[in-house]
Amino acid sequence: MPGFFVTGNLYRPKKITGKVPGILCPHGHWPNGRFYDMGEQAVKQAIIIGAERFENGGRSPLQARCVQLARMGCIVFHYDMLGYADSRQLSFELVHRFAKQRPEANDPQQWGLFSPQAESRLQSVMGLQTYNSIRSLDFLLSLPEVDPQRIGVTGASGGGTQTMILSAIDDRVAVSVPCVMVSTAMQGGCTCENACLLRIDTGNVEFAALFAPKPLAMTAADDWTREMRTKGFPELKALYTLLGAPDNVALFDFTHFKHNYNHVSRAHMYLWMNRHLKLGLPEPILERDYNRLTARELTVWDEKHPPPPGGFDFERQLLQWWDADARKQLDELVPMNRRELNEYRRVVGGAIDIMVGRRLPDAKQIEFEDTLKEDRGDYFLIGGLLKNAAWRTANPVLFLHPKIWNGQVVLWLDQSGKQVLFAGDQPAPQARRLLKAGFAVAGIDLLYQGEFLPDGKPLARTRKVDNPREAAAYTFGYNHTVFASRVHDVLTMLSFCRHHEFEPEAIHVLAGPKTAEIAAAARAQSADTVRSLAVHTGGFRFANVADIFSPDFWPGGAKYHDIEGLFALGAPGDTWIAGERSLPVVEAIYKAAGARRRLVLARSADDSWLGDAIDWIIDRAEIAD
């Protein structure tokens, strides 16, 4: 990222022969970060309780571990977390204390971090901080003396989070020691440790498990990790045993100390690094005192190297560059032929799969509890609850089933829910048209539609977790958005219809404004279940959602070609779209799939689109027959 700097200090052994291990040290949330100095009185108290050994060196546990690892023969890079020490381009208050949405940062053209525009592009401080960790590793590996096969990472608290995440996603790490962080309890309290989508149905123990079977050691203290011995570590031990490496995982359990990376914990880390980086040093390994450096001596900025620009203007420029770079890469993925189409589906489809979080469910987990069945002359009216036991959901649904059935189903999605099928107590005119053409017509109340609304008022803002800070990640890092939940509801309905005992020949989906994007996402996640999709988008774009608690908010929704990416993943299926002048990405992908004629960009007026869409569905059914 041009103009965005990673800052830190490099520690090197005085004598280097051949290749030596490299170790990254992210510092965590200690006051002043890399410049941390606990002071005279605090270090004396730490010595009394056995947490530190030296009055001078013990004042900075962060420097102490870097010095000792260098004395052990490793090259160590101690780098800043965002907002700490020399990394001030994004302020400490923004990165670690963000609490209130900023109107000036909620701008569709020049947005800032934590805004709905940033979140819809998956731009977060945790993402930036993790990127800094990756770049720090790149830097370490660029040094000619560093052995790329012997790379370690260790940090505590927030530095433990970075250790755990980097080790999970970067295969170059060989040994990992995240301290006082991995647990089944608190997962990371700072905004820099949270991101939308990150911990839905998962958590830090599973992140740590991604490093298996490589050497992983952790520490526990009298904090949220105090129960790790019985909750979390047994499961990690079982995994390592299953993978044939039971001795490659360890928990150093020092719960008589408060939250720390003290000398006792560090001493056990040194042993772990010694053994698994094959340093060959005699054990035990104890620290010696050292000449602790001051902040003035540690800083990387001086008159010859002044600090780079920062602040709000820089923040917005950084996000603009990030967005432009992502768009450029995605645009280059738009295929020209079927071979390239597979790569687009892998990248964009893989992202959408994670963002939606669920696919077409197994029919065995779905149950229909019928509460209504009426013979209405030429059709049956059937109603009830569609339950998905595994997902713990239940949706009110209605079916209009003609007595002379053509074997096909139209699922009609609308912001009013299943009530769209009726005008008073009779089928709505367009529903009646479908019945006469032989289609079964289905309607569903998605989450917070229809019967979910006792007062009948549409949902204006979604629920959030009990946290006063207005960062989307605190709610949507652990819970699905309303948008994603509604997509899940549609997937349940599609699976039920597809696997129904009547064995329908085809399923079509019809959706208007406020539900077109839901329909497109569900189709993208349901393989070939939907034969045809007919929608009016109303010009919807996730990039235009201006509230992180809007029912339409979806983290990442704007990043992968926005709504166009969802339609594109439906290729080569039959698709009819109104409300759009052009969709170049969708058109290009249908052309690459050899199915351009199966995509219709309708010029229907807003008051006639529904009839035109139903005409098209009826025509497509007849062509298929």
C-alpha positions in Angstrom: 0.0 0.0 0.0 1.8 3.1 -1.2 2.7 5.6 1.5 1.5 3.2 4.4 4.4 2.3 6.6 5.2 -0.6 9.0 7.5 0.6 11.8 9.7 -1.3 14.2 13.1 -2.3 15.5 15.3 -5.1 14.2 17.4 -7.1 16.7 20.3 -9.1 15.3 22.9 -11.5 16.9 26.4 -9.9 17.0 27.8 -12.9 15.3 25.9 -14.6 12.4 27.2 -17.7 10.7 25.1 -19.1 7.8 21.3 -18.9 8.0 19.6 -18.2 11.3 16.0 -18.3 12.4 13.8 -15.2 12.0 11.2 -14.3 14.6 8.3 -11.7 14.5 7.2 -10.0 17.7 3.9 -8.2 17.6 3.6 -6.3 20.9 -0.1 -6.2 22.0 -1.9 -3.6 24.0 0.8 -2.5 26.4 0.9 1.3 27.0 2.9 2.9 24.2 3.4 -0.4 22.6 7.0 -0.9 21.5 8.1 2.0 23.7 6.5 0.3 26.8 8.2 1.1 30.2 6.4 -0.2 33.3 8.4 2.1 35.5 10.5 1.6 38.7 7.8 0.8 41.2 6.0 -1.6 38.9 9.1 -3.6 38.1 10.0 -3.9 41.7 6.6 -5.3 42.5 7.0 -7.7 39.5 10.3 -8.9 40.9 8.8 -9.5 44.4 6.1 -11.8 42.9 8.5 -13.6 40.7 7.2 -12.1 37.4 10.5 -10.4 36.5 14.2 -10.7 37.4 15.9 -7.4 36.6 15.1 -3.8 37.7 16.3 -2.3 34.5 15.5 -4.8 31.7 12.4 -6.0 33.4 10.8 -2.6 32.9 10.2 -3.5 29.2 9.1 -7.2 28.9 8.8 -6.4 25.2 12.4 -5.4 24.6 13.5 -8.2 27.0 12.2 -11.0 24.8 13.6 -9.5 21.6 17.1 -9.1 23.2 17.1 -12.6 24.5 15.9 -14.2 21.3 18.7 -12.3 19.5 21.2 -13.6 22.0 19.9 -17.1 21.3 20.9 -16.6 17.6 17.7 -15.3 16.0 17.0 -12.2 14.0 14.0 -10.5 15.5 11.7 -7.9 14.1 9.6 -6.1 16.8 6.9 -4.1 14.9 4.2 -1.7 15.8 0.6 -2.3 15.9 -1.5 0.4 14.3 -1.7 3.6 16.4 1.2 2.7 18.7 4.8 4.1 19.0 5.9 5.2 15.5 2.8 3.9 13.6 0.7 7.1 13.9 -0.7 7.5 10.4 -3.9 6.0 11.7 -4.4 7.3 15.3 -4.6 5.2 18.4 -8.0 6.7 19.2 -9.4 5.6 15.8 -7.9 2.2 15.7 -8.3 1.1 19.3 -10.9 3.3 20.8 -13.4 3.8 18.0 -16.9 4.2 19.5 -19.1 6.4 17.4 -20.0 6.4 13.7 -18.6 9.6 12.0 -20.9 11.4 9.6 -18.0 12.8 7.8 -16.6 9.3 7.2 -19.9 8.0 5.9 -19.6 9.2 2.3 -20.1 7.1 -0.8 -17.1 8.6 -2.5 -14.6 9.5 0.3 -15.3 7.1 3.2 -13.4 6.3 6.3 -12.8 3.2 8.4 -15.7 1.6 10.3 -18.2 3.2 7.9 -20.8 1.1 6.1 -18.9 1.8 2.8 -15.6 0.4 4.3 -17.3 -2.6 5.8 -19.1 -3.4 2.5 -15.7 -3.6 1.0 -14.2 -5.6 3.9 -11.9 -2.8 4.8 -11.1 -3.0 8.5 -8.3 -2.1 11.0 -7.8 -5.7 11.8 -7.3 -6.4 8.0 -4.8 -3.6 7.9 -3.0 -4.8 11.0 -2.9 -8.4 9.7 -1.6 -7.1 6.3 1.2 -5.3 8.3 2.1 -8.6 9.9 2.3 -10.3 6.5 4.5 -7.4 5.2 6.7 -7.7 8.3 7.2 -11.3 7.5 8.0 -10.4 3.9 10.6 -7.9 5.3 12.1 -10.5 7.6 12.4 -13.1 4.8 14.1 -10.5 2.6 17.1 -10.5 4.9 19.8 -12.7 3.4 20.7 -14.3 6.7 17.2 -15.4 7.6 16.4 -19.1 7.2 12.9 -19.3 5.5 12.4 -22.7 7.0 12.8 -21.5 10.6 10.3 -18.6 11.1 8.7 -18.1 14.5 6.0 -15.6 15.7 5.2 -14.7 19.3 3.2 -12.0 21.0 0.8 -11.6 23.9 -2.7 -10.2 24.3 -3.4 -8.3 21.1 0.0 -9.5 19.9 -1.3 -13.0 20.6 -4.2 -12.3 18.3 -1.8 -11.2 15.6 0.4 -14.3 16.2 -2.6 -16.6 16.0 -4.1 -15.0 12.9 -0.8 -14.7 11.0 0.1 -18.3 11.8 -3.3 -19.5 10.6 -3.2 -17.8 7.2 0.5 -17.7 6.3 2.2 -21.0 5.6 5.7 -19.5 6.0 5.4 -19.5 9.8 7.0 -22.6 11.3 6.6 -22.1 15.1 3.9 -20.1 16.8 3.6 -19.0 20.4 0.4 -16.8 21.0 0.3 -15.9 24.7 -2.7 -15.1 27.0 -5.1 -14.9 24.1 -6.3 -18.3 22.9 -9.4 -19.3 24.8 -13.1 -20.2 24.6 -14.0 -17.0 26.6 -13.3 -13.4 25.5 -12.1 -13.5 21.8 -10.5 -10.1 21.6 -12.0 -6.9 23.0 -10.4 -4.3 20.8 -11.6 -3.1 17.5 -8.2 -4.1 16.1 -9.0 -7.7 17.0 -12.4 -7.9 15.4 -13.7 -7.9 11.8 -17.0 -8.6 10.3 -17.6 -12.3 9.4 -14.5 -13.4 11.3 -15.9 -15.4 14.2 -19.3 -16.5 13.0 -19.8 -20.1 14.2 -16.1 -20.3 15.1 -13.5 -18.7 17.4 -9.9 -18.4 18.6 -9.3 -22.1 19.5 -10.2 -23.1 16.0 -8.0 -20.4 14.6 -5.1 -21.7 16.6 -6.0 -25.2 15.4 -5.4 -24.1 11.8 -1.7 -24.2 12.6 -1.7 -27.9 13.3 0.4 -30.0 13.2 3.2 -27.4 13.3 4.6 -26.5 16.8 2.1 -24.4 18.8 2.6 -23.3 22.4 0.2 -21.0 24.4 0.2 -19.5 27.8 -2.7 -19.0 30.2 -3.0 -16.4 33.1 -5.5 -15.2 35.6 -7.6 -13.6 32.8 -10.0 -14.9 30.1 -7.5 -17.7 29.4 -7.7 -19.1 32.9 -9.9 -22.1 31.9 -7.9 -23.0 28.8 -6.5 -26.1 30.6 -10.0 -27.7 30.6 -11.7 -25.7 27.8 -9.9 -25.5 24.5 -6.6 -27.1 25.1 -7.9 -30.7 25.4 -9.5 -30.3 21.9 -6.2 -28.9 20.5 -4.3 -31.8 22.1 -6.8 -34.3 20.5 -6.4 -32.7 17.1 -2.6 -32.8 17.3 -2.8 -36.4 18.5 -5.0 -37.3 15.5 -2.5 -35.7 13.2 0.3 -37.8 14.7 2.1 -34.8 16.5 0.9 -34.8 20.2 4.1 -33.3 21.4 3.8 -30.3 19.0 1.2 -28.5 21.2 1.7 -27.2 24.7 -0.1 -25.0 27.2 2.0 -23.2 29.8 -0.5 -22.6 32.5 0.5 -19.8 35.0 -2.9 -18.7 36.3 -1.3 -17.3 39.5 -0.2 -14.3 37.4 -2.5 -11.7 35.9 -2.5 -10.9 32.2 1.2 -10.8 31.1 4.1 -11.8 29.0 6.4 -12.0 32.0 9.8 -13.7 32.5 8.2 -17.0 33.6 6.1 -17.1 30.4 9.0 -15.9 28.3 11.4 -18.6 29.7 9.0 -21.3 28.5 8.7 -19.6 25.1 12.5 -19.6 24.8 12.6 -23.4 25.4 9.9 -23.9 22.8 11.7 -21.9 20.2 15.1 -23.5 21.1 13.6 -27.0 20.5 11.5 -26.4 17.4 13.8 -23.9 15.6 16.6 -26.3 16.4 18.9 -23.7 18.0 20.8 -26.4 20.0 21.2 -24.3 23.1 21.7 -25.9 26.5 18.6 -25.7 28.7 17.2 -24.1 30.9 17.6 -20.8 29.2 17.5 -17.7 31.4 17.6 -14.1 30.5 20.5 -11.8 31.4 20.0 -8.1 32.0 20.5 -5.7 29.1 20.7 -2.1 28.4 17.1 -1.1 28.0 16.5 1.6 25.3 14.3 4.6 25.7 11.6 5.7 23.3 13.9 8.4 21.9 16.5 5.6 21.1 13.8 3.3 19.7 12.0 5.7 17.4 12.5 5.3 13.7 11.7 8.9 12.8 14.2 11.8 12.9 15.1 14.9 10.9 16.4 12.9 8.0 13.4 10.5 8.2 10.4 12.6 9.2 7.1 10.9 9.9 4.9 10.3 6.9 1.5 12.1 6.5 -1.4 10.7 8.5 -4.8 11.8 9.7 -8.3 11.7 8.2 -7.3 12.7 4.7 -4.6 10.0 4.6 -7.2 7.5 6.0 -9.6 8.2 3.2 -6.9 8.2 0.5 -5.6 4.8 1.8 -9.1 3.3 1.6 -9.6 4.7 -1.9 -6.3 3.1 -3.1 -7.3 -0.2 -1.4 -10.7 -0.2 -3.1 -9.2 0.7 -6.5 -6.6 -2.0 -6.3 -9.2 -4.6 -5.4 -11.5 -3.5 -8.2 -8.6 -3.6 -10.7 -7.8 -7.2 -9.7 -11.4 -8.2 -9.9 -12.0 -6.6 -13.2 -9.0 -8.5 -14.6 -10.7 -11.7 -13.5 -13.8 -11.0 -15.6 -13.5 -13.9 -18.1 -13.3 -14.0 -21.8 -13.8 -17.7 -22.1 -15.0 -20.7 -20.2 -11.6 -21.6 -18.8 -11.3 -18.1 -17.3 -14.9 -18.4 -16.0 -13.8 -21.2 -13.7 -11.3 -18.9 -12.0 -13.8 -16.1 -11.6 -16.2 -18.6 -9.9 -13.4 -19.8 -7.7 -12.4 -16.4 -6.5 -15.7 -14.5 -6.4 -17.8 -17.6 -5.7 -15.5 -18.6 -2.9 -15.8 -15.1 -1.3 -19.6 -15.1 -1.6 -19.7 -18.6 -0.1 -17.9 -17.3 3.0 -20.0 -14.1 3.2 -23.3 -15.9 3.0 -22.0 -18.5 5.3 -24.3 -21.3 4.2 -25.2 -23.3 1.2 -28.3 -25.3 0.1 -29.2 -27.3 3.3 -29.7 -31.1 3.4 -33.3 -31.9 3.0 -33.1 -34.2 6.1 -32.8 -31.2 8.4 -36.0 -29.5 7.0 -39.5 -30.2 8.3 -42.8 -28.8 7.2 -45.4 -28.4 9.8 -48.7 -27.8 8.0 -51.3 -25.7 9.7 -53.6 -25.0 6.8 -55.0 -26.9 3.8 -58.0 -25.7 1.9 -59.6 -26.9 -1.3 -60.2 -23.8 -3.3 -61.7 -25.2 -6.5 -59.0 -25.3 -9.1 -56.1 -25.1 -6.5 -55.2 -26.0 -3.0 -54.1 -23.5 -0.4 -51.5 -24.9 1.9 -49.8 -23.1 4.8 -47.6 -23.8 7.7 -44.1 -23.5 9.2 -41.0 -24.5 7.4 -38.4 -25.5 10.0 -34.7 -26.0 9.7 -33.6 -27.9 12.8 -29.9 -27.5 12.2 -30.1 -23.7 11.6 -32.8 -23.3 14.3 -35.1 -21.3 12.0 -38.8 -21.5 11.3 -40.5 -19.5 8.5 -44.3 -19.1 7.8 -44.9 -20.2 4.2 -47.8 -20.5 1.8 -48.3 -22.7 -1.3 -50.9 -22.3 -4.0 -51.0 -25.7 -5.8 -53.0 -26.0 -8.9 -55.0 -29.3 -9.4 -53.6 -29.4 -12.9 -49.9 -29.0 -12.2 -47.2 -28.5 -14.8 -44.6 -29.9 -12.4 -42.9 -26.5 -11.9 -42.7 -24.1 -8.9 -42.4 -20.3 -8.8 -41.0 -19.0 -5.5 -42.1 -15.4 -5.2 -40.1 -13.2 -2.9 -41.3 -9.8 -1.8 -40.6 -7.3 1.0 -44.1 -8.0 2.3 -43.4 -11.7 2.6 -45.9 -14.4 1.6 -48.8 -11.9 1.6 -47.7 -10.9 -1.9 -49.5 -13.9 -3.2 -52.9 -12.5 -2.2 -55.1 -9.5 -2.8 -57.6 -9.8 0.1 -58.6 -13.4 0.5 -58.1 -14.2 -3.2 -54.8 -14.9 -5.1 -53.3 -11.7 -6.5 -53.8 -11.3 -10.3 -50.3 -12.3 -11.2 -50.4 -15.2 -8.8 -53.6 -16.3 -10.5 -51.9 -16.1 -13.9 -49.2 -18.5 -12.8 -51.8 -20.9 -11.4 -53.7 -20.9 -14.6 -50.5 -21.6 -16.5 -50.1 -24.7 -14.2 -47.4 -23.4 -11.8 -47.4 -24.0 -8.1 -46.7 -20.7 -6.4 -44.8 -20.4 -3.1 -44.4 -17.5 -0.7 -42.4 -17.1 2.4 -42.0 -14.7 5.3 -38.2 -14.2 5.5 -36.7 -13.0 8.8 -38.5 -9.8 10.0 -41.2 -10.0 7.3 -44.9 -10.8 7.6 -45.7 -12.7 10.7 -42.3 -11.9 12.2 -43.6 -8.3 12.6 -46.4 -8.1 15.2 -47.0 -4.4 14.5 -46.8 -4.9 10.8 -44.0 -2.2 10.5 -41.0 -3.1 8.3 -37.7 -3.5 10.1 -35.9 -0.2 10.0 -32.7 -1.2 11.9 -31.2 -4.5 12.9 -30.5 -5.7 16.4 -27.0 -5.4 17.8 -25.0 -6.9 20.6 -24.9 -5.2 24.0 -21.8 -3.1 23.2 -22.1 0.7 23.1 -19.3 1.0 20.6 -20.6 1.5 17.0 -18.2 -0.8 15.2 -20.0 -3.3 13.0 -17.5 -6.1 13.8 -18.8 -6.4 17.4 -22.2 -7.6 16.1 -21.4 -9.0 12.7 -18.1 -10.5 13.5 -20.1 -13.1 15.5 -23.6 -13.0 14.0 -25.1 -13.2 10.5 -26.6 -10.0 9.2 -30.3 -9.8 8.5 -29.5 -9.9 4.8 -27.5 -13.1 5.1 -30.2 -14.7 7.4 -32.8 -14.0 4.8 -30.7 -15.6 2.2 -30.5 -18.7 4.5 -34.3 -18.7 4.7 -34.5 -18.8 0.9 -32.0 -21.6 0.7 -34.1 -23.6 3.1 -37.2 -23.0 1.0 -35.4 -24.0 -2.2 -34.1 -27.2 -0.7 -37.6 -28.1 0.6 -39.1 -27.5 -2.9 -36.3 -29.3 -4.7 -36.5 -32.4 -2.6 -40.3 -32.5 -2.1 -42.0 -35.8 -2.6 -43.8 -34.4 -5.6 -40.4 -34.0 -7.3 -40.8 -30.7 -9.2 -39.2 -30.5 -12.6 -38.1 -26.9 -12.2 -38.0 -24.1 -9.7 -38.2 -20.5 -10.8 -37.6 -17.5 -8.5 -39.4 -14.2 -8.9 -38.3 -11.1 -6.8 -38.9 -7.4 -6.8 -37.1 -4.4 -5.3 -35.7 -5.1 -1.8 -35.6 -8.9 -2.4 -33.8 -9.1 -5.8 -30.4 -9.1 -4.1 -31.6 -11.8 -1.7 -32.8 -14.0 -4.6 -29.5 -13.5 -6.5 -27.4 -14.5 -3.5 -29.5 -17.6 -2.8 -29.2 -18.6 -6.4 -25.4 -18.2 -6.3 -25.4 -20.6 -3.3 -27.7 -23.2 -4.6 -25.9 -24.6 -7.6 -28.4 -25.5 -10.4 -31.5 -25.6 -8.1 -33.0 -22.5 -9.7 -33.8 -22.9 -13.4 -34.7 -19.3 -14.0 -34.5 -16.0 -12.0 -36.7 -13.0 -12.8 -36.1 -9.8 -10.8 -36.4 -6.1 -10.6 -33.4 -4.7 -8.7 -34.7 -1.2 -8.1 -31.1 -0.1 -8.9 -30.0 -1.6 -5.6 -26.3 -1.6 -4.7 -24.7 -2.7 -1.5 -22.2 0.2 -1.9 -25.1 2.6 -1.3 -26.2 1.2 2.0 -25.5 4.0 4.5 -26.1 2.4 7.9 -24.3 -0.6 9.4 -27.6 -1.6 11.1 -29.7 -1.4 7.9 -31.4 -4.7 7.1 -29.7 -4.4 3.7 -26.2 -4.1 5.2 -23.9 -7.0 4.2 -20.1 -7.0 4.9 -18.3 -7.5 1.7 -21.4 -7.0 -0.4 -19.9 -4.2 -2.5 -16.5 -5.7 -2.9 -17.0 -8.5 -5.4 -18.7 -6.6 -8.2 -21.6 -5.8 -5.9 -25.0 -7.2 -7.0 -23.5 -7.9 -10.5 -21.2 -10.5 -8.9 -24.2 -12.3 -7.5 -26.0 -12.4 -10.9 -22.8 -13.4 -12.6 -22.5 -16.5 -10.4 -25.9 -17.6 -11.8 -24.5 -18.1 -15.3 -25.4 -19.9 -17.5 -28.9 -20.1 -15.9 -31.8 -18.2 -17.4 -31.9 -14.7 -15.9 -34.3 -11.8 -16.5 -33.4 -8.5 -14.9 -35.3 -5.2 -14.9 -34.3 -1.9 -13.3 -30.9 -1.8 -14.9 -29.6 0.0 -18.0 -26.5 -2.2 -18.3 -24.6 -4.8 -16.3 -21.3 -5.2 -18.1 -19.8 -7.8 -15.8 -22.9 -10.0 -16.0 -23.0 -9.6 -19.7 -19.4 -10.5 -20.1 -19.7 -13.6 -17.9 -22.8 -14.9 -19.7 -20.9 -14.4 -23.0 -17.9 -16.3 -21.7 -20.2 -19.1 -20.6 -21.7 -19.2 -24.1 -25.1 -18.3 -22.8 -25.6 -14.6 -23.7 -29.1 -15.3 -25.0 -30.1 -16.6 -21.6 -29.6 -13.2 -20.0 -32.3 -10.6 -20.6 -31.9 -7.0 -19.5 -35.5 -5.9 -19.7 -36.6 -2.4 -20.5 -39.9 -2.8 -18.5 -41.5 0.1 -16.8 -41.6 0.0 -13.1 -45.4 -0.5 -13.2 -45.3 -3.3 -15.8 -42.2 -5.3 -14.9 -44.1 -7.9 -12.9 -46.3 -8.9 -15.7 -43.4 -8.9 -18.1 -41.4 -11.1 -15.8 -44.2 -13.6 -15.4 -44.6 -13.7 -19.2 -40.9 -14.6 -19.5 -41.1 -17.3 -16.8 -44.1 -18.9 -18.6 -42.3 -18.7 -22.0 -39.1 -20.2 -20.5 -41.1 -23.1 -19.1 -42.7 -23.8 -22.4 -39.3 -23.7 -24.2 -37.9 -26.1 -21.7 -40.9 -28.4 -22.3 
